[in-house]
Amino acid sequence: MKIMTCPINGPRAISEFSYGGPVTPMPDPTAADDATWGDYLYSRDSVPGIQQEWWCHLPSTTWFIAERDTQRDIVLATYLYGHGEAEA
């Protein structure tokens, strides 16, 4: 069974989590045009390697960032937004 560590609830089965997409900087809402918003919402690079991704622990609705190596399919670290790195 694959395990991911929720920064609040500790190690849990991967089935308790939902993927939320890559961490990307949001465009300025007051200046961005429709094309910029479309690119932000729907364009993905999908390059193998280390990615920062949004994940949610569904039972607690805790959103956090996971650093994941998509090439080796392993989680390197999980942490709450703005709190830096924690544990894998």
Steps between C-alpha positions, in 0.01 A plus 500: 500500500629845407525744792509882501565713807239765573674790680215509754387136530817302433548198269183388321402276208523681165128428447424769763648772277399691191739663252443872450745586223844656480602796714517793260499876562152648451466786250401845626117487506471870418731488197474151346306449177296188411791333317726539805234352729439214258872422490522511882202268546551245222860490374732241656863421417496136621879481505635199697696596811447681829174693511321705764133400505185585692345206685201476732453256788130434443385393851640818657480727190861601562664651190879480486795487261675176411839493331483192283743339259266409215768298322557265794144542639610584855402776742806690622333741745162636609431833671234762555509802269732763645663261748790368291608140477392234745520124473437252217 
